[in-house]
Amino acid sequence: MRTRRPVFLASLMLILGAGCSYGAQDSSQVIGRDLQSDMNEQSPSASSESGVGRIYLQRTDNESTRRLVVVQRDVLNEPPQIIRALFDGPTTSEQDESLRSAIPQGTKLISARYVATDIVKIDISENIFQATGDDLVSAVAQIVLTLSEIQGVERILLVVQGQTQEWPRGDGSLTSEPLTSFDYPGRAASSQPAFPTIVDPLL
């Protein structure tokens, strides 16, 4: 038994040392420019199957309230493919269902790449500025909410032909910082059913 004790202690120290070598990582890690372009050309992953893309289109209800709703697209669930599908706008059948896009026709995607593990940088053409006022807010919200449907994407840096711009949030304020879905509260139609009425038996 005496000869086994040092061996056991040495093995225990090796296990503890290996465990300490795995430290916590930041949720957002910057990706070098030499690797950013490669991410657009990599082979599709298991989470990027055809037919799982989701985009946001706009519908106006009977009270003239605009809401963004999710529709599916048969495209890879990756930033370049999903944004091109968004810019194509609604199909004929979707138009018959009163769906439209606030993004002006002719708006083009110049590039789409990850600049951090949770940030996608989208460069688009200046046609986007054909939308003004609340239409521009809805157009930007469509882009942000659509990209936020991709697993792991939390922030979107939107630029126009390589130039940083200030974009309207849902509350009317402007920012040139990366946008999130939380910047547009209430824009998307909730898929959560209404809470049932609960009658208090004591009343």
PyMOL commands that set and color helices and strands:
alter all, ss='L'
color gray80, all
select helices_A, chain A and resi 4-20+33-41+46-48+79-87+92-96+126-130+133-148+181-183
alter helices_A, ss='H'
color red, helices_A
select strands_A, chain A and resi 53-60+66-73+99-100+109-116+119-124+155-160+163-164+167-168+174-175
alter strands_A, ss='S'
color yellow, strands_A
deselect
rebuild
show_as cartoon
